[in-house]
Amino acid sequence: MDGIIFDVDGTLWDSTDTVAESWNKAIRDGSNLDITIDGERLKTLFGKTMEQIYQALFPQLTDTEQKRIGDLCFQYENALLEEKPGTLYDGAAETIQMLSRRTNLYIVSNCQCGYIEILLRTCGLKDYFKDTLCYGQTLTSKGQTIRTLMERNNLNDVVYIGDTQGDADACKEAKIPFIFAAYGFGDVPEAETKIDSISELLNMEL
């Protein structure tokens, strides 16, 4: 195997409370919208592209206004995560450290630029991942972003770990195996392989 590619939200960590706090402040500071976003609402949106999140949260706004408010939310989010990072799932740090001794590790996420870097820096995981790529960099489907990362790292035999149906669909598009992180935010009823904790990866033949 050439490597393992990880999703972020619902797979490596849970940042929903911090993200909700930052988005609500950005909305108050940058608009007259009378809405409040909580962590549970965000869990249904994590994994979607930035534009899809904008449309779901601000359907009453024009595309231009959606992007303006959404971009502000992501700016506030990155800033607050430096002070209040997400919480790694139990066993995540140890599992990543041990897996990195066996094979190369990568991250692909539908997040904004800077988000993955904040995770790696604040959680002390930077040294364990060979490369990362996000939607904010590629502006392509997650499946295509996975393929782009694979191509630039000369990867042929990889597996993707994620927690949503969108992740499973992306793996079909990229033509790679998918492992469902059932402890995360989503549900993938047809997943052929699943784990109930990230540490289970250590006992799998990867």
C-alpha positions as CSV (number, residue, x, y, z in Angstrom):
1,M,0.0,0.0,0.0
2,D,1.2,3.5,-1.0
3,G,-0.6,5.3,1.8
4,I,-3.7,6.2,3.8
5,I,-5.7,9.3,3.1
6,F,-7.8,10.8,5.9
7,D,-10.8,13.1,6.0
8,V,-10.7,15.7,8.9
9,D,-14.1,16.6,10.4
10,G,-15.8,13.6,12.0
11,T,-12.7,11.4,11.3
12,L,-9.7,13.0,13.0
13,W,-11.4,15.6,15.2
14,D,-14.6,17.4,16.2
15,S,-14.4,21.2,15.9
16,T,-18.1,21.9,15.7
17,D,-18.4,24.0,18.9
18,T,-15.6,26.3,18.0
19,V,-16.8,26.6,14.4
20,A,-20.3,27.5,15.5
21,E,-19.0,30.1,17.9
22,S,-16.9,31.7,15.2
23,W,-19.6,31.6,12.6
24,N,-22.2,33.2,14.8
25,K,-19.8,36.0,15.6
26,A,-19.0,36.6,12.0
27,I,-22.7,36.7,11.1
28,R,-23.4,39.2,13.8
29,D,-20.4,41.4,12.8
30,G,-20.8,41.2,9.1
31,S,-24.6,41.0,8.4
32,N,-28.1,41.8,9.7
33,L,-29.1,38.1,9.5
34,D,-31.1,36.9,12.5
35,I,-29.8,33.3,12.6
36,T,-27.9,31.2,15.1
37,I,-25.9,28.2,14.1
38,D,-25.2,25.4,16.6
39,G,-22.8,22.4,16.5
40,E,-25.5,19.9,15.6
41,R,-26.5,21.9,12.5
42,L,-22.9,22.1,11.4
43,K,-22.4,18.3,11.7
44,T,-24.9,17.9,8.9
45,L,-22.9,20.3,6.7
46,F,-19.3,19.3,7.4
47,G,-17.9,17.5,4.4
48,K,-19.8,19.6,1.9
49,T,-18.1,22.2,-0.3
50,M,-17.9,25.8,0.9
51,E,-20.5,26.9,-1.7
52,Q,-22.9,24.1,-0.6
53,I,-22.6,25.3,3.0
54,Y,-23.2,28.9,2.0
55,Q,-26.4,27.9,0.1
56,A,-27.7,25.8,3.0
57,L,-27.2,28.4,5.7
58,F,-27.9,31.6,3.7
59,P,-30.5,30.7,1.1
60,Q,-32.1,34.1,1.3
61,L,-29.0,35.8,0.1
62,T,-27.6,36.3,-3.4
63,D,-24.6,34.2,-4.5
64,T,-22.4,37.3,-4.0
65,E,-23.6,37.9,-0.5
66,Q,-23.5,34.2,0.4
67,K,-19.8,34.2,-0.5
68,R,-19.1,37.4,1.3
69,I,-20.6,36.3,4.6
70,G,-19.3,32.7,4.1
71,D,-15.8,33.9,3.5
72,L,-15.9,36.0,6.6
73,C,-17.2,33.0,8.6
74,F,-14.2,31.0,7.5
75,Q,-11.8,33.8,8.4
76,Y,-13.2,34.0,11.9
77,E,-13.2,30.2,12.1
78,N,-9.5,29.9,11.3
79,A,-8.6,32.6,13.8
80,L,-10.6,31.1,16.7
81,L,-9.4,27.6,16.0
82,E,-5.9,28.8,16.8
83,E,-7.1,29.6,20.3
84,K,-9.8,26.9,20.7
85,P,-8.8,23.9,18.4
86,G,-11.1,21.0,17.8
87,T,-10.9,17.9,19.9
88,L,-9.1,14.8,18.5
89,Y,-11.1,11.6,18.7
90,D,-9.9,9.1,21.4
91,G,-6.8,7.4,20.2
92,A,-6.4,9.5,17.1
93,A,-2.9,11.0,18.0
94,E,-1.5,7.6,18.9
95,T,-3.0,5.9,15.9
96,I,-1.6,8.4,13.5
97,Q,1.8,8.2,15.1
98,M,1.9,4.4,14.8
99,L,0.4,4.3,11.3
100,S,3.0,6.8,10.0
101,R,5.7,4.2,10.9
102,R,4.1,1.7,8.5
103,T,3.0,3.8,5.6
104,N,2.7,7.4,4.3
105,L,-0.3,9.4,5.6
106,Y,-2.2,12.1,3.8
107,I,-5.3,14.4,4.2
108,V,-7.9,15.4,1.7
109,S,-10.8,17.6,2.9
110,N,-13.5,19.8,1.5
111,C,-12.4,22.6,3.8
112,Q,-11.0,26.1,3.3
113,C,-7.3,26.9,2.9
114,G,-5.5,26.9,6.3
115,Y,-7.9,24.6,8.1
116,I,-5.9,21.4,7.8
117,E,-2.7,23.3,8.8
118,I,-4.4,24.5,12.0
119,L,-5.4,20.9,12.9
120,L,-1.9,19.6,12.3
121,R,-0.2,22.5,14.2
122,T,-2.5,22.7,17.2
123,C,-2.7,19.0,17.7
124,G,1.0,18.3,17.1
125,L,0.5,16.0,14.1
126,K,2.3,18.0,11.4
127,D,5.3,15.6,11.2
128,Y,3.2,12.6,10.5
129,F,1.6,13.6,7.2
130,K,3.4,13.7,3.9
131,D,0.9,15.9,2.0
132,T,-2.5,17.5,2.3
133,L,-5.0,19.0,-0.1
134,C,-8.3,20.8,0.3
135,Y,-11.2,22.1,-1.7
136,G,-10.1,25.7,-1.1
137,Q,-7.0,24.9,-3.1
138,T,-8.5,22.8,-5.9
139,L,-12.1,24.0,-6.2
140,T,-12.9,20.6,-7.6
141,S,-15.0,17.6,-6.4
142,K,-13.6,15.7,-3.5
143,G,-13.0,12.7,-5.7
144,Q,-10.9,14.8,-8.1
145,T,-9.1,16.4,-5.2
146,I,-8.1,12.9,-4.0
147,R,-6.9,12.1,-7.5
148,T,-4.9,15.3,-7.7
149,L,-3.1,14.4,-4.4
150,M,-2.5,10.9,-5.6
151,E,-1.0,12.1,-8.9
152,R,1.3,14.6,-7.4
153,N,2.6,11.9,-4.9
154,N,2.7,9.1,-7.4
155,L,0.2,7.0,-5.4
156,N,-1.6,4.0,-6.9
157,D,-2.7,1.8,-3.9
158,V,-4.4,3.9,-1.2
159,V,-7.4,3.8,1.0
160,Y,-9.6,6.7,2.3
161,I,-10.9,7.1,5.8
162,G,-14.0,9.2,6.1
163,D,-17.4,9.6,7.9
164,T,-20.0,10.7,5.3
165,Q,-21.8,9.4,2.3
166,G,-20.1,12.2,0.4
167,D,-16.7,10.7,1.3
168,A,-17.9,7.3,0.1
169,D,-19.1,8.8,-3.2
170,A,-15.8,10.6,-3.6
171,C,-13.9,7.3,-3.3
172,K,-16.1,5.8,-6.0
173,E,-15.2,8.8,-8.2
174,A,-11.5,8.4,-7.4
175,K,-11.8,4.6,-7.7
176,I,-10.2,3.8,-4.4
177,P,-11.4,1.8,-1.3
178,F,-13.3,3.5,1.4
179,I,-13.4,2.8,5.2
180,F,-16.3,4.3,7.0
181,A,-15.6,6.1,10.3
182,A,-18.8,5.2,12.0
183,Y,-18.0,7.2,15.1
184,G,-18.2,10.5,13.1
185,F,-20.9,12.7,11.8
186,G,-22.5,10.8,8.9
187,D,-24.1,7.5,7.9
188,V,-23.0,5.3,5.1
189,P,-25.4,2.3,5.2
190,E,-23.7,0.5,2.3
191,A,-20.2,0.8,3.5
192,E,-18.4,-2.5,3.1
193,T,-15.7,-1.7,5.7
194,K,-16.3,0.4,8.9
195,I,-14.5,1.2,12.1
196,D,-16.1,2.2,15.4
197,S,-12.9,3.9,16.6
198,I,-9.9,5.2,14.8
199,S,-7.6,2.9,16.8
200,E,-9.2,-0.1,15.0
201,L,-7.1,0.9,12.0
202,L,-4.0,-0.5,13.8
203,N,-5.4,-4.0,13.7
204,M,-6.4,-3.9,10.0
205,E,-4.2,-5.1,7.1
206,L,-3.6,-1.8,5.4
